[in-house]
């Protein structure tokens, strides 16, 4: 089907104007598309998901190393990894709660969400289990740093 026929069909069936009588002049240097706050927030949430995966990878590496070097502690290492994964799930729940409330003209709600995410960062920083894992002598980990960097990006996109 030729392009003109497709445009005519869309206009006729869907009632959507697809062609302007006068083409747009965007000039030589069109302004780049700027993502709105919701898109930036969703990208930051995807970044948080990637940070969770990185933390999971670090914990799997730690668990494997402990199993090899200290087999009697293998169960404990797995339990610690599971506990930290539950902390990550709690963080995800907290930031996901703001997704539906984020939007234009909702400054008060957005401020609350930003404060909540900043509070989650404090929880990560003060979590004794995370601190213990990050100080382990077996494998270098950066659980708190990885999570807090991602949470900071989330907080920065809520405005």
N, C-alpha and C positions, 0 to 999 in steps of 0.2 A: 504494500500500500504506500503510495507516495506521501511525502510529508504534508502536502496541502490537504490530502484526503484525511490524514490522521487528525490534523488540526480541526478540520471541519467536523469530523465525527465527535471529537472532544467537546467542541463548542455546542453542537447540536444535542448530543446525548447527555453530557454532564452540565451543560450550561456555563462552561468556563471559557472566558476569553483567553485564547492562547497566543494571538498575534495582535500586535498594536498596529494601528494604521500608520504610525510613524515609528520607525525603529529608534530605540534608545541610543543616545550618543553618550558612551561612557568615557570618551576621551582616550588619551594615550596611556594614562596612568590611573586606572581605576583604584578607588580606595579599597584596601583589603577588607574582607569580611571580618567583622568583629563578633566573637561569640558572646552571647548574652550570659547573665549570671547563672542561669540554670544549666547551660552547657558546660560552663567552667566548673560548676559544682559536681556535675556528673563525671567529668574528667578526673576531678580530684578523688571522687569515690572509686573510680577505676584504679587510680594510683594507690589508694588505700588497699584495694583488693590485691594488687601486685605486691604491696608491702607485706600483707598477710602471707602470701605465697612464699616470699623471701624468708620471712620468719619461720614458716613451716619447714623450708629447706634447711635453714640453720639448725633447727631443733632436730631434724632427722639426722643431720650430720653429727650433731652432738650425741644423740642417742646411739648411733652406730659406733662412734668412737668409744663411748663408755662401755658398750657391750663388748667391744674388742679388748679394751684395756682393763676394765673392771666388771667382769661378767656378773658378779654378785649384785651389781647395782643397775643392771639392765632394766628391770621392772620399774625401779624408781625413776630412771631416766625417761622411760615411756610415759609414766604418770605425770611427770613434770611437763613434758611436751603437751600432753592432753590438757593439763590445767592452763597452760599459757594459751593454747588454742581456744579454750573457753573464755579467757579474758579477751582475746581478739574478737570472738563472737559477740561479747557484751559491747565492745567498742563499736562493732558494725551496727548492732541494733541501735545504739545511741545516735550514730550519725545518720542512719537510714531514717530515723524518726523525723529528721528535718527536711528530707527530700520533698515531701508533699507540701510542706509549709513554706518552702522557699519561693520567693517571687517578688515581683515589683509591688511597691506600696505596702510591704509587710515589714517595715523596718524594726518594729518591736519584736516580732517573732524571729526575724533573722538575727537580731542581737542575742536573743535567748539561745538560739541554735549555736551561734558562734561561742557564746559563753559555755554552753554544754560541751562543745568539742574541746575547748581549752581546758575544761575540768577533766575531761577524759585524758588529756595529755598529762595532767597532774597525777592522775591515777596510775598511768603507765610509769611515770618517773618515781612514784613512791611505792610501787608494787615490790615487796621483798623477794618474791619468787623470780620476777624478771631481773632484778638486781643481782640475785644469786647466780642465775644462769649467765648473765653478762660478765660475771667475775670468774667463771669456771676456768680451771687451769688446763682443761683437756682440749677444747676447740674454741677459737675466737668466735664470739657471737656479738651481735649488736641489735638485740631485740628492741630495747627501749629507743635507741636512736632511730632505727628503721621505722617503728610505729609512730614515734613522735614527729618525724619529718613528714610522713604522709598525713597525719592528723593536722599538722600546721598548714599544709597545703589545702586541706578541706576547710579549715577555719578561715583562711585567707580568701576563699571564694564566696563566703557567705557575707553579703553586704547589702 
